[in-house]
Amino acid sequence: MSHHHHTEEKNYDSYFYIIALLTGMFVGFVIDRGLIYIPIGGVLGLLTAALFIKFLVRGRHDA
């Protein structure tokens, strides 16, 4: 049962990463200072998602 629960968490993690990537790319597009900001926004979005999952989501599960 706990293995199945762990698998569900991994699926949610991928949703966080996808949403963060798309949102970061959208913000990079909205900045409109050049096309280079779109991938930079995507990378910053992924880093933000990684920190969010590592510190907030995992910390709440352990508590």
C-alpha positions as CSV (number, residue, x, y, z in Angstrom):
1,M,0.0,0.0,0.0
2,S,2.8,2.5,0.8
3,H,4.5,1.7,-2.5
4,H,1.3,2.7,-4.3
5,H,1.1,5.9,-2.3
6,H,4.8,6.7,-3.3
7,T,3.9,6.2,-7.0
8,E,1.1,8.7,-6.7
9,E,3.4,11.3,-5.2
10,K,5.8,10.9,-8.2
11,N,2.9,11.6,-10.5
12,Y,2.0,14.8,-8.7
13,D,5.7,15.8,-8.9
14,S,5.6,15.6,-12.7
15,Y,2.5,17.8,-12.7
16,F,4.4,20.4,-10.6
17,Y,7.3,20.3,-13.0
18,I,5.2,20.6,-16.1
19,I,3.1,23.5,-14.7
20,A,6.3,25.3,-13.5
21,L,8.0,24.9,-16.9
22,L,5.0,26.2,-18.8
23,T,4.5,29.1,-16.3
24,G,8.1,30.0,-16.4
25,M,8.1,30.0,-20.2
26,F,5.0,32.1,-20.3
27,V,6.6,34.7,-17.9
28,G,9.7,34.7,-20.1
29,F,7.4,35.4,-23.1
30,V,5.5,38.1,-21.3
31,I,8.7,39.9,-20.3
32,D,9.2,40.5,-24.1
33,R,12.9,41.4,-23.9
34,G,14.0,38.8,-26.4
35,L,13.5,35.1,-27.1
36,I,16.3,34.1,-24.8
37,Y,14.1,34.9,-21.8
38,I,11.6,32.1,-22.7
39,P,14.0,29.2,-21.9
40,I,15.5,31.1,-19.0
41,G,12.0,31.5,-17.6
42,G,11.4,27.8,-18.1
43,V,14.6,26.8,-16.3
44,L,13.8,29.2,-13.4
45,G,10.3,27.7,-13.2
46,L,11.8,24.2,-13.0
47,L,14.2,25.3,-10.2
48,T,11.3,26.9,-8.3
49,A,9.3,23.7,-8.6
50,A,12.2,21.6,-7.4
51,L,12.6,23.8,-4.3
52,F,8.9,23.8,-3.7
53,I,8.7,20.0,-3.9
54,K,11.8,19.4,-1.8
55,F,11.0,21.8,1.1
56,L,7.3,22.4,1.2
57,V,5.6,19.2,-0.2
58,R,8.1,16.7,1.3
59,G,8.2,18.6,4.6
60,R,4.5,18.5,5.0
61,H,4.4,14.7,4.3
62,D,7.0,14.1,7.0
63,A,5.2,16.1,9.7
